[in-house]
Amino acid sequence: MRIDICNLSKAFDSAGRALNGIDMSIADGELVALLGPSGSGKTTLLRAIAGLETPDSGEILFDGENVASRDVRDRNVGFVFQSYALFKTMTVQENVGFGLSVRPRATRPPKAEIAARARELLRLVQLDGLEDRTPAQLSGGQRQRVALARALAIDPGVLLLDEPFGALDAKVRKELRGWLRDLHDRTGHTTVFVTHDQEEALELADRVAVINRGRLEQIATPAELYGAPATPFICEFLGSVNAFDVTAEGGRALWRGHALPLPAPCPAGAARLFVRAHELAALRPGSAQPGIPGSVEGVRLSGSHVRLDIRAAWGGPLLEAEVPILDFDSHPWKRGDAAVAAILAFRAF
């Protein structure tokens, strides 16, 4: 099912709008992440699509039909809550079949058919054999799979997930990310999920919609979003980034009164330059490559990389550079070492 959101707005009080003129389209069968900081409006947008929030203005089109004023029961959406919202006194199989069992009598399948559908979905989410357990007898990851199976039981046109892995530990989150992507590819549902986890959004989604203060900053593929961010907010929000406020004149970009060695020309006038941590090389003094002289004030291990905090010789905020762990092992850095921070790439706004 295709979803088109047109000039959607929603306010809860006079303090400001939770949604402010959102325009975006989601293709049939696409997996889209709504990404943004807390309070940005991403969950409100998801709930508006579901019918759990009524927008003040705008349209929500399902395959060209406006459903903005339609009741949640009439939208054919499957919704998965962060808290799972499973019924504690029901078995796993009863939880999965619940949406079918409460349909009006005229459209309610026979009990045997509901049970068969539940068992089929439990096999799909790799929980076959656990039909008779209760939610209390399952792990967090298993409960989330039950919640997904329950949402799929009604054969929804749209699958909506609100922070689906937010209550899980890091290892389980990573495992379920790959599983959810595989499940989406097999079922083909149009899927929208909310997350504040950048890695989760970039790894899982076909496209990511970045929401900030009720506005859509950009919707793009993960590669486009990371490589060609449309706004300064996206630059600062995605990944570790260094910001330089410069004034460019005569082919030079001046930062804190000093010429900033750049690999390409900077637009004339005042600008803010963004350099991701992996685009800032940490070099030893005497290197042929020009850079910002300074010293190392911090050394932090971060998985496959080591992050160095470098203070420029002329002051200013700490600069963050990433060094591959193998390079660090062969040529380690320590606090107090003299360093040159060389800018390999930048984005200017």
C-alpha positions in Angstrom: 0.0 0.0 0.0 1.3 3.5 -0.9 1.1 6.2 1.7 1.0 9.9 0.9 1.1 12.5 3.7 0.2 16.0 2.6 0.7 19.2 4.7 0.0 17.3 7.9 -0.1 19.4 11.1 -0.9 18.6 14.7 -0.7 20.7 17.9 -1.4 19.5 21.4 -1.2 22.9 23.1 -0.2 26.5 22.5 3.5 25.7 23.1 4.0 24.7 19.4 3.1 22.1 16.8 4.1 18.5 17.2 3.7 18.2 13.4 4.2 21.2 11.1 3.2 20.8 7.5 4.7 17.3 6.9 4.8 16.2 3.2 6.2 12.8 2.3 5.4 9.7 0.3 6.1 6.1 1.0 6.0 3.6 -1.8 4.2 0.3 -1.8 6.4 -2.3 -0.1 8.9 0.2 1.2 10.6 0.1 4.6 10.9 3.7 6.0 12.4 4.8 9.3 11.2 7.9 11.1 14.4 9.2 12.8 14.8 12.2 15.1 15.6 13.4 18.6 13.1 13.0 21.5 10.1 15.3 21.1 10.7 15.8 17.4 7.2 14.5 16.4 8.2 11.2 14.9 5.9 9.1 17.1 3.0 11.6 16.7 3.4 11.1 12.9 3.3 7.3 13.2 0.3 7.5 15.5 -1.5 9.8 13.0 -0.8 7.3 10.2 -2.3 4.6 12.4 -5.4 6.7 13.4 -4.4 6.9 17.1 -4.0 10.7 16.7 -6.3 12.9 14.7 -4.4 15.7 12.8 -5.6 19.3 12.9 -5.1 19.6 9.2 -3.7 17.8 6.1 -4.3 14.5 4.5 -3.1 10.9 4.9 -3.7 8.9 1.7 -3.7 5.2 1.5 -3.5 4.2 -2.2 -4.9 7.6 -3.0 -7.8 7.6 -0.5 -7.8 10.1 2.3 -8.1 8.2 5.7 -7.2 11.2 8.0 -10.6 11.1 9.6 -11.2 7.4 9.4 -11.2 5.3 12.6 -8.2 3.2 13.4 -10.3 0.1 13.1 -11.0 0.9 9.5 -7.5 1.6 8.3 -6.2 -2.0 8.2 -2.9 -1.2 9.9 -0.8 -3.4 12.2 0.7 -1.5 15.1 3.6 -2.8 17.2 4.2 -0.9 20.5 7.6 -0.6 22.2 6.2 -2.2 25.3 4.9 -5.2 23.3 1.4 -4.7 24.9 0.8 -8.5 25.1 -2.0 -10.0 27.1 -0.4 -11.6 30.2 -3.1 -14.2 30.8 -3.2 -15.4 27.2 -0.9 -17.9 25.6 1.4 -16.9 22.7 -1.0 -18.4 20.2 -4.0 -16.6 21.7 -2.1 -13.3 21.6 -1.2 -13.7 17.9 -4.8 -14.6 17.0 -6.4 -11.9 19.1 -7.0 -9.4 16.3 -8.9 -12.0 14.3 -10.8 -13.3 17.2 -12.4 -9.9 18.1 -13.6 -9.2 14.6 -17.3 -8.7 14.1 -19.1 -12.1 13.8 -19.7 -11.6 10.1 -16.0 -11.3 9.2 -14.5 -13.4 12.0 -12.8 -16.6 10.9 -13.6 -20.0 12.5 -11.5 -20.8 15.6 -9.6 -23.5 13.8 -8.7 -21.1 11.1 -7.5 -18.5 13.6 -5.4 -21.1 15.4 -3.9 -22.2 12.1 -3.1 -18.7 11.1 -1.4 -18.1 14.4 0.7 -21.2 14.1 1.7 -20.2 10.6 2.9 -16.8 11.8 4.8 -18.2 14.7 6.7 -20.3 12.3 7.4 -17.2 10.2 8.8 -15.4 13.2 10.8 -18.5 14.3 8.7 -19.1 17.5 7.0 -22.4 16.5 6.9 -24.8 19.5 6.2 -21.9 21.9 2.4 -21.6 21.2 1.3 -22.6 24.7 3.7 -20.4 26.7 2.6 -17.1 28.3 4.5 -13.8 27.7 6.1 -14.1 31.1 7.9 -17.3 29.9 9.5 -15.5 27.0 12.6 -13.3 26.6 12.3 -9.7 25.5 13.3 -10.6 21.9 10.7 -13.4 21.8 8.0 -11.1 23.1 8.7 -8.6 20.4 8.4 -11.3 17.8 5.0 -12.3 19.2 3.9 -8.6 19.0 5.0 -8.6 15.3 3.2 -11.8 14.6 0.0 -10.4 16.2 0.3 -7.3 14.0 0.7 -9.4 10.9 -2.2 -11.8 11.7 -4.8 -9.3 10.4 -2.9 -9.1 7.1 -2.5 -5.3 7.3 -1.9 -3.1 4.4 0.6 -1.1 6.5 2.8 -2.3 9.3 3.8 0.4 11.9 6.4 -0.1 14.6 7.1 2.4 17.5 10.6 2.0 18.8 10.3 -1.8 18.2 13.7 -2.6 19.8 13.9 0.2 22.4 13.4 -2.1 25.4 16.0 -4.7 24.3 19.7 -4.9 25.1 22.3 -4.1 22.4 23.1 -7.6 21.3 19.4 -8.6 20.9 18.6 -5.4 19.1 21.3 -6.1 16.5 20.1 -9.7 16.0 16.5 -8.5 15.6 17.4 -5.8 13.1 18.6 -8.3 10.6 15.7 -10.6 11.3 13.1 -7.7 10.8 14.7 -6.7 7.5 14.5 -10.3 6.3 10.9 -10.6 7.5 10.0 -7.4 5.6 11.6 -8.7 2.4 9.6 -11.9 2.7 6.2 -10.4 3.5 6.4 -7.3 1.3 4.4 -5.1 3.7 4.7 -1.3 3.5 6.5 -0.7 6.8 7.2 2.4 8.8 9.1 2.4 12.1 10.1 5.0 14.6 13.6 5.0 16.1 16.1 7.4 17.7 18.9 5.0 16.9 20.8 6.3 13.9 22.6 3.0 13.3 19.3 1.1 13.4 17.7 3.5 10.9 20.6 3.5 8.4 21.1 -0.2 8.6 17.4 -1.3 8.2 15.5 1.2 6.1 15.2 1.7 2.4 14.8 5.4 3.1 15.1 7.5 6.3 12.9 10.5 7.1 14.6 12.8 9.6 12.1 14.8 11.7 13.0 17.8 13.8 10.7 20.1 15.7 7.7 18.8 13.8 9.2 19.3 10.4 10.6 17.0 7.8 14.3 17.9 7.3 14.9 15.3 4.6 13.8 11.9 3.4 16.4 9.9 1.4 18.3 6.6 1.2 20.8 6.0 4.0 23.7 6.7 1.6 22.2 9.9 0.3 21.4 11.1 3.8 24.8 10.5 5.2 26.7 11.6 2.1 24.6 14.5 1.0 22.7 15.9 4.0 20.3 18.7 3.0 20.5 20.7 6.2 23.0 21.6 9.0 20.8 19.8 11.5 21.2 16.5 9.7 24.9 16.9 9.5 25.1 17.4 13.2 22.6 14.7 14.1 24.0 11.9 12.1 27.3 10.5 13.4 30.2 12.3 15.0 30.9 15.6 13.4 33.2 18.6 13.9 31.8 22.1 13.1 33.8 25.1 12.0 32.3 28.6 11.7 34.5 30.2 9.1 34.6 33.3 6.9 35.9 32.7 3.4 37.7 35.4 1.5 40.4 35.5 -1.1 40.2 31.7 -1.5 41.0 31.2 2.2 38.6 30.0 5.0 39.5 31.7 8.3 38.7 29.9 11.5 39.4 31.7 14.8 41.7 34.0 12.8 43.7 31.3 11.1 43.6 29.9 7.6 41.9 26.5 7.6 43.6 24.0 5.3 40.8 22.6 3.1 40.9 20.0 0.3 38.6 22.1 -1.9 37.5 25.7 -2.2 34.9 27.0 0.3 32.0 29.3 -0.8 32.7 32.9 -0.2 31.3 34.6 2.9 30.3 33.2 6.3 29.7 29.5 6.5 29.6 26.6 8.8 31.7 23.6 7.8 31.0 20.1 8.9 33.7 17.4 9.0 32.9 13.9 10.2 35.3 12.3 12.6 36.4 9.8 10.0 37.1 12.7 7.6 39.6 14.3 10.1 43.0 12.6 9.9 45.3 12.6 12.9 48.9 13.1 11.6 52.2 13.4 13.3 54.0 16.8 13.2 56.2 17.1 10.2 53.7 15.5 7.9 53.6 16.8 4.3 49.8 17.1 4.4 48.7 20.5 5.8 46.4 20.6 8.8 45.5 22.2 12.1 48.4 22.0 14.6 47.4 20.9 18.1 47.7 18.2 20.8 45.8 15.1 21.9 43.7 15.6 25.0 41.8 12.3 25.0 42.0 8.8 23.6 38.9 6.6 23.6 38.4 3.1 22.2 35.2 2.8 20.1 34.9 -0.7 18.6 36.9 -0.9 15.5 38.2 2.7 15.9 40.0 4.8 18.4 38.7 8.4 18.8 41.2 11.1 19.5 40.2 14.4 21.1 42.5 17.1 19.6 42.8 20.7 20.8 43.9 23.2 18.2 47.0 25.2 19.0 44.9 28.4 18.8 42.1 27.0 21.1 38.5 26.4 20.3 36.4 23.3 20.9 37.9 19.8 20.9 38.1 18.2 17.5 37.3 14.5 17.1 39.3 12.3 14.8 38.8 8.5 14.2 41.8 6.2 13.8 41.4 2.6 12.7 42.3 0.3 15.6 44.9 -1.5 13.5 46.7 1.8 12.7 46.4 2.7 16.4 47.9 -0.6 17.5 51.0 -0.1 15.2 51.4 3.6 16.0 49.6 4.4 19.3 48.6 7.9 20.4 48.5 9.1 24.0 47.4 12.2 25.9 49.8 15.1 25.4 51.1 14.0 22.0 51.5 16.7 19.4 49.2 16.2 16.4 48.1 17.7 13.2 44.3 17.4 12.3 44.0 17.3 8.5 40.6 17.8 6.9 40.0 15.2 4.2 36.4 16.2 3.2 33.8 18.7 4.4 30.3 20.0 3.8 29.6 23.7 3.8 26.3 25.5 4.7 
